[in-house]
């Protein structure tokens, strides 16, 4: 059923469980963010490769072995892949760290998480149940969930390993055949993971991968007329293009488009827990996290004390190369580094005050794309630093004076992905959590360790649809109603 998988060929596309050269013959350099130098290459896949990958997925779904598998068998394959990933955690960790610049401990956490995604969705594959509906006499009505068919997955560079599990595992569990376009800035770990999927026994065509530029391979996948559903994580600007392409083919899409997530800290909060969380939520992955706690909304009653203690903690935060295993690594690229520094300079020019700054470890390469983590105090609630996604280790802080102002500030951006509420007053925490417009709200915690089981997605400019948990299965499934007349 499966052809032998060749060794990792980063200059190819992965179709029918086999690496093949990209039709263009071109490659793209992979730059190590911690060093600023090329260390590998990937194929510059394009429309012709996407056509081949989609055709492979369509055949696997409609005529091949994949489409004939029972849900229990799909689940066993996903579970097997999860265990195989666990066996290769060290390898995946090393690839992810070099490719993204993350500290080794963060890269390892991501490698462990992707195994958990396949474990979770392996167990869920045969548990997507329909309903029976009471109707008129003489009728029997039932609903069933069916695969949508061929799903396209355009995944980002900030969490390439985790995003592979987050979208691919859920879609495969439902029974779809998948075509993935990983980000050109960081995708070597997903390329290795598709090999492991073939090794685990996934039939040809169940999972195909076309690396390449977004405007070439990504655009071709988004616009492909034989794709039945799209999943995209990235910027709102590109998300608009993806959604427009999906609309032209009359298909749905899940869009996760970023955030400007607030942590709302009231004076009665658990002080030490809130302090630690505020630092961790902006430092993780160098702030390159859609759900990063990039805004601090702080009760004016504790502003002076909290900000002084926060500044002391920030001063100790250190960025370094992956092998240094510091608090954070570099940002992904020179372009991203310049963008962040430009936004910071503009904020300073508009009156934002730097309240604290971290450091870059001695010995870190001066050619790496490092950005010192920093906190800025902002007075103007409409300041861009409080409203626009920086996607770097930059925290914007503003004070509030009462609950109404806190809620107003929390909802004052175009985004609505995640929020944190810190208060010992349970009634107030409930009120504020209900009034904040966000897809996830954490009360007296933030992030919950990633939470594979927790539905994740946004409102407003943060996108629509849900990843993670059982909700993701529903996004990748089509609900069919069957009406039987039996009198």
C-alpha positions, 0 to 999 in steps of 0.5 A, spaced: 500 500 500 505 504 501 512 506 497 518 506 501 519 513 504 526 516 502 530 520 506 528 527 508 529 531 501 528 538 503 529 540 496 522 536 494 515 536 495 512 530 498 506 527 494 504 520 495 508 518 500 514 520 496 519 526 495 519 528 488 523 535 485 519 541 485 516 542 478 520 549 478 527 546 480 528 552 484 529 552 492 529 557 497 534 558 503 533 556 510 536 562 515 537 560 522 535 566 526 540 565 531 545 566 526 543 570 520 546 564 515 543 559 511 543 552 513 538 548 509 534 549 503 527 547 501 523 546 494 520 552 491 513 549 490 508 552 485 501 551 482 503 545 478 506 541 485 499 543 488 495 541 482 499 534 483 498 534 491 491 536 490 490 530 485 493 525 490 489 527 496 482 527 491 484 520 489 486 517 496 479 520 499 475 518 493 478 511 490 484 510 495 485 506 501 485 512 505 477 513 504 476 506 505 478 506 512 473 506 518 474 511 523 477 506 528 482 505 523 484 512 522 484 513 530 489 507 530 494 510 525 493 517 528 495 514 535 501 510 532 504 517 529 503 520 536 507 514 539 512 515 533 513 522 534 515 521 541 520 516 539 523 522 535 522 528 540 530 529 540 530 529 533 524 534 532 526 538 537 533 539 534 530 541 527 525 546 530 530 549 535 535 551 529 529 552 524 526 557 528 531 560 533 527 557 539 530 555 546 531 548 546 526 547 552 521 551 548 522 547 542 522 540 546 515 542 549 512 543 541 515 537 539 511 533 545 505 537 544 505 535 537 505 528 539 499 529 544 495 532 538 495 526 534 494 522 541 488 526 542 485 526 535 487 519 535 482 517 540 477 522 538 476 519 531 471 514 532 467 519 537 464 524 532 457 522 533 451 525 530 444 525 532 437 523 531 431 528 531 424 527 533 420 529 527 413 527 524 410 521 525 412 516 519 419 519 519 426 517 522 431 523 522 438 522 523 444 526 522 451 524 521 458 528 520 462 526 514 469 528 511 469 535 507 474 531 502 480 535 501 483 540 506 488 545 505 492 547 510 497 553 510 501 553 517 505 559 520 512 559 521 512 561 529 509 554 531 511 549 525 511 543 529 505 545 533 501 547 528 502 541 524 498 537 529 493 542 531 490 542 524 492 536 520 491 531 526 484 534 527 482 533 519 485 526 518 481 524 524 475 526 521 477 522 514 479 528 510 485 527 505 490 533 506 495 538 503 499 542 507 503 548 505 508 550 510 511 557 511 517 558 507 521 561 513 521 555 518 518 548 516 523 543 516 520 539 522 513 539 518 517 536 512 520 531 517 513 529 520 510 528 513 515 522 513 513 519 519 506 519 517 508 515 511 512 511 516 506 510 521 502 507 515 498 512 512 496 511 505 499 514 499 495 521 498 492 522 505 497 527 507 501 531 502 506 537 503 508 542 498 513 547 501 514 554 497 513 561 497 506 564 500 504 568 494 506 562 489 504 555 493 500 558 498 496 562 493 495 556 489 492 552 494 488 557 497 485 558 490 484 551 488 478 549 485 478 542 488 479 543 495 473 543 499 476 547 506 481 551 508 485 552 514 490 558 515 494 561 520 497 568 519 496 575 518 489 579 517 491 581 511 493 574 508 487 571 511 483 576 507 486 574 501 485 566 503 478 568 505 476 571 498 479 565 494 475 560 498 469 564 497 470 564 489 470 556 490 464 557 495 468 553 500 469 554 508 475 556 512 478 556 519 482 563 520 486 564 525 489 571 524 492 574 530 491 578 537 492 583 541 491 580 548 490 583 554 491 581 561 487 585 566 490 585 573 485 588 578 488 590 585 486 584 589 489 579 584 494 574 586 500 578 586 506 574 585 502 569 580 500 575 576 507 578 575 510 571 573 504 570 568 505 577 565 512 576 564 511 569 561 505 571 556 509 576 552 516 573 553 514 566 550 517 564 543 520 571 543 512 574 543 511 571 536 505 568 539 498 570 536 495 569 543 501 573 547 499 577 552 501 583 549 497 588 553 497 589 560 491 593 563 493 594 570 489 597 576 491 604 578 491 602 585 497 598 584 500 601 578 507 603 582 508 597 586 507 592 580 510 596 575 517 596 579 517 589 580 515 587 573 521 592 571 526 588 576 523 581 573 524 584 565 531 586 567 533 579 568 530 576 562 535 574 557 535 572 549 540 567 546 541 562 541 537 555 542 543 551 545 543 557 550 536 555 553 535 562 555 528 565 556 527 567 549 530 566 542 531 571 536 525 573 532 524 569 525 527 574 520 531 580 519 525 583 516 521 581 522 526 584 527 526 591 523 519 591 523 518 590 531 524 595 532 520 600 527 514 600 531 518 601 537 521 607 535 515 610 532 511 609 539 517 612 543 516 618 538 509 618 540 510 619 547 511 611 550 515 610 555 520 605 556 519 602 563 524 596 563 528 592 558 531 585 558 538 583 555 541 579 550 546 574 552 553 574 551 556 570 546 549 571 542 551 572 535 551 579 532 548 577 526 542 573 529 535 577 529 535 578 536 530 583 540 531 585 547 524 584 551 521 591 553 515 594 557 512 601 555 508 605 559 502 608 554 497 613 556 493 614 550 488 608 549 488 609 542 496 608 541 498 604 536 502 600 541 496 598 544 492 596 538 496 593 533 500 586 533 507 587 534 509 580 534 515 581 538 517 581 545 514 588 547 509 589 552 504 595 552 502 597 559 496 602 561 492 603 567 485 603 569 481 606 574 475 602 575 471 595 572 468 599 566 474 602 564 478 595 564 473 592 560 472 598 555 480 598 554 480 590 553 475 591 547 478 597 544 482 593 539 480 590 532 482 583 535 479 578 540 483 572 541 485 571 548 484 575 554 486 574 562 483 576 568 486 577 575 482 578 581 480 574 587 473 577 587 469 571 583 463 575 581 467 581 578 472 576 574 465 572 572 462 579 569 469 581 566 470 575 563 463 574 560 464 582 557 470 581 554 470 579 546 475 574 545 475 566 543 478 564 550 478 568 557 483 565 562 481 567 569 487 567 574 491 564 569 493 565 562 494 559 557 493 553 561 499 550 558 497 550 551 491 546 552 490 541 546 483 539 549 481 547 549 477 550 543 481 556 540 480 561 535 478 568 535 472 573 534 473 580 530 479 581 526 482 575 530 478 570 525 473 565 525 472 557 526 475 553 532 482 549 532 483 544 538 478 540 542 472 537 539 470 543 536 476 542 531 473 536 528 466 539 527 470 545 523 473 539 518 466 535 518 460 536 514 453 535 517 448 531 513 441 530 515 437 524 513 430 523 513 427 516 512 419 516 511 417 509 513 409 508 514 
